[in-house]
Amino acid sequence: MLHSRTAPGSSGAPALLPGGDPVLAARVRPPCPPAGAFLRRDRLLTRLDAAVLRPVTLVSGPAGAGKTLLVTDWLARGRLPGPAGWLTLEPGDAGPGTFWTYVREALRTVAADLPDGIGVPARAEHVEPSLLLRLADWIGARDRPLVLVLDECEHLADLRLARQLHDLVRHTAGRLRLVLVGRSEPPLPLHRYRAADELAEVRAADLALDRTEAAALLERHGLRLRPATVGALHRATSGWAAGLRLLALAARDAEDPDGYLGRIGAGPTVLADFLLAEVLRTQPAPAQDLLLSCSLLDLVHPDLADALTGRRDGGRILERLHQENAFTEALPDGWYRLHPMFAGILRLHLRACAPERIDGLRVRAAHWLADHGRYRTALDHAAGAGAWGLAARLLVDRFAVGELLTGRDAGRLCALFSRMPPTERTPDAEVVRAAVHLARAEAGAALRVLDRAGARLPAQQTPLQLAAAFVHAGAAGLLGSAVLAERAARRAHELALRAPAGALDRHPELLALVDAGLGSALLWHGRTDEARRALERAARAPASPATARPRHDALCRLALIDYLEGRPGRAERLVREADEAADLAGLPAGGRGGVGALVLAGAALERDELAAARGALPGPAEDEDPDGGPSGTDGSEQGHERGSDRGHGPGHEPDRDPVAALGDSVIRAGLHLAHGRPDAALRLLARAGARREGAGGRPSGWGRERLAVTASAALLAAGRPQEAVAVLADGPVRAPDAVLAAARAALAAGLDEARALERLRELRADPAVGSAIRTRALLLLAQADEDGPDGPRLLSQALATAEPERLRRPFREAAPWVRRQLGRRPRPAGAHAWLPDDLRPVAPGGPAGGPFAPPAPAEPLTEREREVLRCAARMLSTQEIADELFLSPNTVKTHLKSVNRKLLTGSRREAVRTAVRLDLLGGR
């Protein structure tokens, strides 16, 4: 948990992490040694000077062994090879997104040239490999090494973090020097470092004070003890620095320190009991009360201490404790921190002696922290005390309820409020409970909770009403209810005008999520112009980790509109741009929904790249299920789209995004058709229609039209033209691709051909119609005039329209006719070498398609794509390429798909051959 370090009343602004989260300055700077009592250890500083010449240094020992202070002193007095960043880890840093956000901030404190373009993770539980690649490239290109100290690295338990750190060390050209400080070994491959002589170690035995150092430490605390007493204490503590220091503090005011300390036994339990009794007894009653009350806090401000004790002496007591080195450390900006070991002893004592005080102290702390801008910490204290109404009110009043669905802290907040008991029925608690259901994609459950709350939601409370409107809009998007979405979005934007100045600037994700839900619901009902406006508003939200998800979702739905209007190339580019922005924000693939993947699959299908289309879809790699359809067509493959990483409540099934669910079925049916399986496509479409009708969502004429267009194509492929006409006659035909499908079916059935041709000419002339639809309209018109004067001209226009985007599928759908026409006119085939080989005529003396040289790439290969292709040329596997280039396997696959698309190839082997022939593998 992060806290601001600006004291109340201070004019200094807290340091902020990207996304607006306050960061504790002490986390990214070394702590200050205790004044006057710090023992410098030159023998160990020399060890560290030599150690940092290796890539990894481990300083490991028990709590209180002096690890942190040793490394802090070394940073101040040692011989460092370059600037050193510092990060103190905490248990909550286990998520990769959180960890790398803090690492980035630690490096920024010592390297002002850290580029913003490296990006910031969007979610606590994930970091994109591309972000780490950019970080490694930046470190590796530096003139001097960069030292990164990770203190308390025992919290580095996540194996993903260990692998990522290991990769960063490997891929920074020796410029990163990692110093790990902790109580135990982190799960990095230390055995490999040892074998390669890349690891230096300072262990517990090295950290233990010898008798001379023990005597010197005691003297620095004002104790000149007899050698026998020093020896006894050294044996009792085994040279444990913290134990000796705590004992020295306890004995400082004793009349006979030798006699006083002579009573100490050995072992940690005895020592704790001794310190608890002797140290607290030396403090006045007000100081004892303050220490016990504040032991629940990580950090203490004097005003916060006063709020807990009910007195006004917190500042005086804390300053005196600090001046007397009594387990209290002063931090910048007026904050204090209790010695962690002593605070733990105090907490145990408080739980044993006055457990009834704990919840009250936590509630008071939550109120103070919330009033001073630290609502995240306040949430934890309120929830810890079981004050769920207060916790929910804190979230709602700060317009932060959207953080349950998006942002780095979404998973943690959702898990926190999932523990809220059902008996908590305050208005704020009900709205937050509904938002938790929405985060799990349980739209029906969310609406039932809001209906139950009903009139209990005070109309005059803007934050509460806005949170309720937000939940209504999100649920409407999942259920496909345009009426509910419009009403909720209108209400949300009206309420936003009444919000305090700057409140929604701090939480732009709230209205972005509202607009994204509205756009999705409008799209589900075919109101594409209105959907586009709502989605564009969501996409224009300020870029931040909190808005990364709604912005990506909005951009991908805008791309889907482009795709449906017949512009697959533009749609694909928009998805690629959305993915790049999401990569930069650190949004994981599992948090991006499924719409972008569907657009990429649809665009690949239009280019007749069937393997690429299938690979873009989520789910298993097998092409068919037992029913003959592509795997995953039961609808289970996209359960991750909204919130599945957070689990689902008992008795609640997640609602699937209707647009994504329908699109998934349509694209998979299109793949069946491309493989010559029209009956399988029809079965899949029938199941999709039945699922939607029984899912409790709002009926959609647009959705039925989408299914009917694909069903009509399948029926034509199955030789059933009359049924192809009938399936489109069941509803209104509005969209251009539906008009095209109706005309195609009518021509195939020999029904009202004049009207069908007239509609095709209208499509050809309409500037709003995209290239995929116009190409098909031109081909149908050319076929109708096969023996007339316009047939060759229309075919040439179709080829010219399709070539820029390499739209092969329309020609594949009319393959016999196209092959026959191009056989009569070989020159157009030579001019359009991007067509499939089997559609082009046989050139004299050559194979099918002619002896044409491979065409230049439709788009130039990026340098990263060339690197991947060079690795492929060396016969490396996908995993080996990923390891070599510091990428994820999925990113490698994405690059290979892009290479195949640009080179017009169907496999990596063919791509390598083509690249060699075009001399594209040169360079570094």
Secondary structure, DSSP 8 states (H G I E B T S, - for coil): -------TT--S---B-TTS-B--GGGGS-----TTT----HHHHHHHHHHTTSSEEEEE--TTSSHHHHHHHHHHHS--SS-EEEEE--GGGGSHHHHHHHHHHHHHTT-TT--GGG---SBTTB--HHHHHHHHHHHHT-SS-EEEEEETGGG---HHHHHHHHHHHHTTTT-EEEEEEESS--SS-HHHHHHTT-EEEE-HHHHS--HHHHHHHHHHTT----HHHHHHHHHHHTT-HHHHHHHHHHHTT-SSHHHHHTT--SSHHHHHHHHHHHHHHHS-HHHHHHHHHHTT-SSB-HHHHHHHHSSS-HHHHHHHHHHTTSSEEE-GGG-EEE-HHHHHHHHHHHHHH-GGGHHHHHHHHHHHHHHTT-HHHHHHHHHHTT-HHHHHHHHHHTT-GGGGTSSTTHHHHHHHHHTS-TT---HHHHHHHHHHHHHTT-HHHHHHHHHHHGGGS-TT-HHHHHHHHHHHHHHHHHHT-HHHHHHHHHHHHHHHTTS-TTTTTS-THHHHHHHHHHHHHHHHTT-HHHHHHHHHHHHTS--STTTHHHHHHHHHHHHHHHHHTT-HHHHHHHHHHHHHHHHHHT--GGGS-SHHHHHHHHHHHHTT-HHHHHHHSSS-S-S--TTSS-TTTTTGGGGGGSSGGG---TT------HHHHHHHHHHHHHHHHHTT-HHHHHHHHHHHHHHHHTTT----HHHHHHHHHHHHHHHHHTT-HHHHHHHHHTS---SHHHHHHHHHHHHHHTSSHHHHHHHHHHHHH-TTS-HHHHHHHHHHHHHHTTTSTTHHHHHHHHHHHHGGGT--HHHHHTHHHHHHHHHH-HHHHHHTTTS-GGGS-B-TTS-BT-S------SS---HHHHHHHHHHHTT--HHHHHHHHT--HHHHHHHHHHHHHHHT-SSHHHHHHHHHHTT-S---
